[in-house]
Amino acid sequence: IGQKETVRIFVPFLRHTSHAVWVRWYHEGLNAFAQNAPAAYALYQAYAERVQKAANRPEDLQAFEALLRQTQRDNADWVEQLQRGRDRLLELHSYRPEVAEPLKEQIQKFDADDSLEKLMLDLFEHYGVHYHDVGPRTYILNFEMLTDPAFPIPQSNSDQFPVTFDRRIALQREEMSFFTWDHPLVQSAMDLLLGSERGNCALAVWPAAGEPELLLETVYVLECVAPRRLQAERFLPPAPIRCVVDHRGRDRSDELPEKEWNRRVKDTLDRRRLEDPQLRLELLPAMLRQSEEIAARSSNRLLQEGAIRIKKVYSREIERLQALSKVNPQIDKEEIGAWQKERDALADVLKSARLRLDALRLVLKITSKSRG
């Protein structure tokens, strides 16, 4: 990769030795030094014993020449057979500019988004990970002052752990860890934060005009517990569902969008209002039940979308294998059946997905009159 001149391959060997026989077999029989030999392993298993016998008798050139010709014929047959089976696959995965360009733009837009960088810097400060910047979107991490021993520490012999959020820098500097949403440290740190109870329950006030109100903001997570081999998160990733209900049981989620509302509400340390027995025993449980009903309706839409994605992906793959099986005998019914069983298993686990209450915030709407 990156070579500008012709790449030359040198294979040294001693003439009239067993090494010379093996080199000729790889080169003249399989053409393995000039191009990729997809049938090399299969032919090696079939011919290894005979080639070794020929290598033990390098002076018997006539027998070895016959072995080479037979290898060439078998290699050509294998390559042709594999090529026939790959035609449909190559067609599906061939380069299509009208599809590739929008994907390229999405990737570039995703790389330019700095939301992950901001989130991880906040997480570092929260868990006592010291960092200092050494370039654009590039940092050196130090884990000596961690406040939580459960924070994922990379397996590195150095106290200094270089990371970058810039793809171009990561490609140029192989010692840099490229932080994306899929990076193991990022995922583990997020799991640690989301799995803890800290910050999942809060009380806030909303200074605004109008009548005083009591509002409950809840966040549910739709989770699908499934065997790891199914990778169910491809079709139903843990999806947060936000709901806002007032003390009358009305759905206010659309009326009070998250970003706008976060600018309006303010944290409060006044817990006296929570001591009201009617609030704790009657009003709040009723609001929770109402929010769960709202979240359940939203979860049904997500489950339907996940089921559609499963059907689309697996139907396409099953149809591809069925088409290949007509021209490639290596594709058997068991392989197709395995895909069908996996599709059905995913559909079953999707039905078992459940809502989990992840966080809630009780908001008191107060007016100037009520504050006085």
Backbone hydrogen bonds, N-H to C=O, Kabsch-Sander energy under -0.5 kcal/mol:
donor,donor_aa,acceptor,acceptor_aa,energy
8,R,6,T,-0.5
10,F,8,R,-0.5
17,T,14,L,-0.8
20,A,14,L,-0.6
21,V,17,T,-1.2
22,W,18,S,-2.1
23,V,19,H,-2.5
24,R,20,A,-2.2
25,W,21,V,-2.3
26,Y,22,W,-2.5
27,H,23,V,-2.6
28,E,24,R,-3.1
29,G,24,R,-1.0
29,G,25,W,-0.9
30,L,25,W,-1.2
31,N,27,H,-0.6
32,A,26,Y,-2.5
34,A,31,N,-0.7
35,Q,31,N,-1.4
40,A,37,A,-1.8
43,L,39,A,-2.5
44,Y,40,A,-2.4
45,Q,41,Y,-2.3
46,A,42,A,-1.6
47,Y,43,L,-2.5
48,A,44,Y,-2.3
51,V,47,Y,-2.8
52,Q,48,A,-2.3
53,K,49,E,-1.9
54,A,50,R,-2.1
55,A,51,V,-2.4
56,N,52,Q,-1.7
57,R,53,K,-0.6
57,R,54,A,-0.7
60,D,57,R,-2.0
61,L,59,E,-1.7
64,F,60,D,-1.4
65,E,61,L,-2.6
66,A,62,Q,-1.7
67,L,63,A,-1.8
68,L,64,F,-2.3
69,R,65,E,-2.1
70,Q,66,A,-2.1
71,T,67,L,-2.2
72,Q,68,L,-2.5
73,R,69,R,-2.1
74,D,70,Q,-2.5
75,N,71,T,-2.8
76,A,72,Q,-2.3
77,D,73,R,-2.2
78,W,74,D,-2.5
79,V,75,N,-2.5
80,E,76,A,-2.3
81,Q,77,D,-2.4
82,L,78,W,-2.8
83,Q,79,V,-2.4
84,R,80,E,-2.2
85,G,81,Q,-1.6
86,R,82,L,-1.0
86,R,83,Q,-0.5
87,D,83,Q,-0.8
87,D,84,R,-0.6
90,L,86,R,-3.1
91,E,87,D,-2.0
92,L,88,R,-2.1
93,H,89,L,-1.9
94,S,90,L,-0.5
94,S,91,E,-0.6
99,V,96,R,-1.5
100,A,96,R,-2.9
101,E,97,P,-2.5
103,L,99,V,-1.2
104,K,100,A,-2.6
105,E,101,E,-2.5
106,Q,102,P,-2.1
107,I,103,L,-2.4
108,Q,104,K,-2.4
109,K,105,E,-2.4
110,F,106,Q,-2.5
111,D,107,I,-2.6
112,A,108,Q,-1.7
113,D,109,K,-0.8
113,D,110,F,-0.6
118,K,114,D,-2.3
119,L,115,S,-2.3
120,M,116,L,-2.7
121,L,117,E,-2.2
122,D,118,K,-1.9
123,L,119,L,-2.2
124,F,120,M,-2.6
125,E,121,L,-1.9
126,H,122,D,-2.2
127,Y,123,L,-2.3
128,G,125,E,-0.6
129,V,124,F,-3.0
130,H,128,G,-0.8
130,H,142,N,-1.7
132,H,140,I,-1.4
134,V,138,T,-2.1
135,G,138,T,-1.0
138,T,135,G,-1.8
139,Y,163,V,-2.7
140,I,132,H,-2.2
141,L,161,F,-2.6
142,N,130,H,-2.6
146,L,143,F,-0.9
147,T,127,Y,-2.1
148,D,127,Y,-0.6
151,F,148,D,-1.9
156,S,154,P,-1.7
161,F,141,L,-2.3
161,F,159,D,-0.6
163,V,139,Y,-2.9
164,T,177,S,-2.5
165,F,137,R,-2.7
167,R,165,F,-0.6
170,A,166,D,-2.1
171,L,167,R,-2.1
172,Q,168,R,-1.3
173,R,169,I,-2.5
174,E,172,Q,-0.6
176,M,173,R,-1.7
177,S,162,P,-2.0
178,F,176,M,-0.5
179,F,164,T,-2.6
179,F,177,S,-0.8
180,T,178,F,-0.6
183,H,180,T,-1.5
187,Q,183,H,-2.7
188,S,184,P,-2.6
189,A,185,L,-2.5
190,M,186,V,-2.4
191,D,187,Q,-2.5
192,L,188,S,-2.2
193,L,189,A,-2.2
194,L,190,M,-3.0
195,G,191,D,-2.1
196,S,192,L,-0.7
196,S,193,L,-0.7
200,N,197,E,-1.6
202,A,360,L,-1.6
204,A,362,L,-2.6
205,V,266,K,-3.0
206,W,364,L,-2.9
208,A,206,W,-0.6
208,A,366,I,-2.2
213,E,365,K,-1.2
215,L,363,V,-2.9
216,L,245,V,-3.0
217,E,215,L,-0.5
217,E,361,R,-3.1
218,T,216,L,-0.6
218,T,243,C,-2.8
219,V,359,A,-2.6
220,Y,241,I,-2.9
221,V,356,R,-2.7
222,L,239,A,-2.1
223,E,221,V,-0.8
223,E,354,R,-2.7
225,V,223,E,-0.5
226,A,224,C,-0.7
230,L,227,P,-1.6
231,Q,227,P,-0.6
231,Q,228,R,-1.1
234,R,231,Q,-1.8
235,F,232,A,-1.6
236,L,232,A,-2.1
239,A,222,L,-1.1
241,I,220,Y,-3.4
243,C,218,T,-2.6
245,V,216,L,-2.1
246,D,250,R,-1.5
247,H,214,L,-1.3
249,G,246,D,-2.2
252,R,244,V,-3.8
252,R,250,R,-0.6
253,S,244,V,-0.6
256,L,252,R,-1.8
261,W,257,P,-2.5
262,N,258,E,-2.6
263,R,259,K,-1.0
264,R,260,E,-0.7
264,R,261,W,-0.9
265,V,261,W,-2.4
266,K,205,V,-2.9
268,T,203,L,-1.4
271,R,269,L,-0.9
274,L,271,R,-1.0
275,E,272,R,-1.5
276,D,273,R,-1.2
280,R,276,D,-2.0
281,L,277,P,-2.8
282,E,278,Q,-1.7
283,L,278,Q,-2.5
284,L,279,L,-2.8
286,A,282,E,-1.7
287,M,283,L,-2.2
288,L,284,L,-2.2
289,R,285,P,-2.2
290,Q,286,A,-2.0
291,S,287,M,-2.3
292,E,288,L,-2.1
293,E,289,R,-1.7
294,I,290,Q,-1.9
295,A,291,S,-2.5
296,A,292,E,-2.2
297,R,293,E,-1.5
298,S,294,I,-1.6
299,S,295,A,-2.4
300,N,296,A,-1.6
301,R,297,R,-1.0
302,L,298,S,-1.5
303,L,299,S,-2.5
304,Q,300,N,-2.1
305,E,301,R,-2.2
306,G,302,L,-2.3
307,A,303,L,-2.3
308,I,304,Q,-2.0
309,R,305,E,-2.0
310,I,306,G,-2.3
311,K,307,A,-2.2
312,K,308,I,-2.4
313,V,309,R,-2.6
314,Y,310,I,-2.5
315,S,311,K,-2.0
316,R,312,K,-1.7
317,E,313,V,-1.9
318,I,314,Y,-2.9
319,E,315,S,-2.5
320,R,316,R,-1.9
321,L,317,E,-2.4
322,Q,318,I,-2.4
323,A,319,E,-2.1
324,L,320,R,-2.4
325,S,321,L,-2.5
326,K,322,Q,-0.6
326,K,323,A,-0.7
327,V,324,L,-1.5
328,N,324,L,-2.5
331,I,328,N,-1.7
332,D,330,Q,-0.9
336,I,332,D,-1.4
337,G,333,K,-2.9
338,A,334,E,-2.0
339,W,335,E,-1.5
340,Q,336,I,-1.9
341,K,337,G,-2.5
342,E,338,A,-2.2
343,R,339,W,-2.2
344,D,340,Q,-2.2
345,A,341,K,-2.4
346,L,342,E,-2.2
347,A,343,R,-2.0
348,D,344,D,-1.7
349,V,345,A,-2.3
350,L,346,L,-2.0
351,K,347,A,-1.0
352,S,348,D,-0.7
352,S,349,V,-0.6
353,A,350,L,-1.3
354,R,223,E,-2.1
356,R,221,V,-1.9
358,D,219,V,-2.7
358,D,356,R,-0.6
359,A,219,V,-1.5
360,L,200,N,-2.2
361,R,217,E,-2.8
362,L,202,A,-2.4
363,V,215,L,-3.3
363,V,361,R,-0.6
364,L,204,A,-2.5
365,K,213,E,-2.8
365,K,363,V,-0.7
366,I,206,W,-1.6
366,I,364,L,-0.7
371,R,367,T,-2.4
372,G,368,S,-1.5
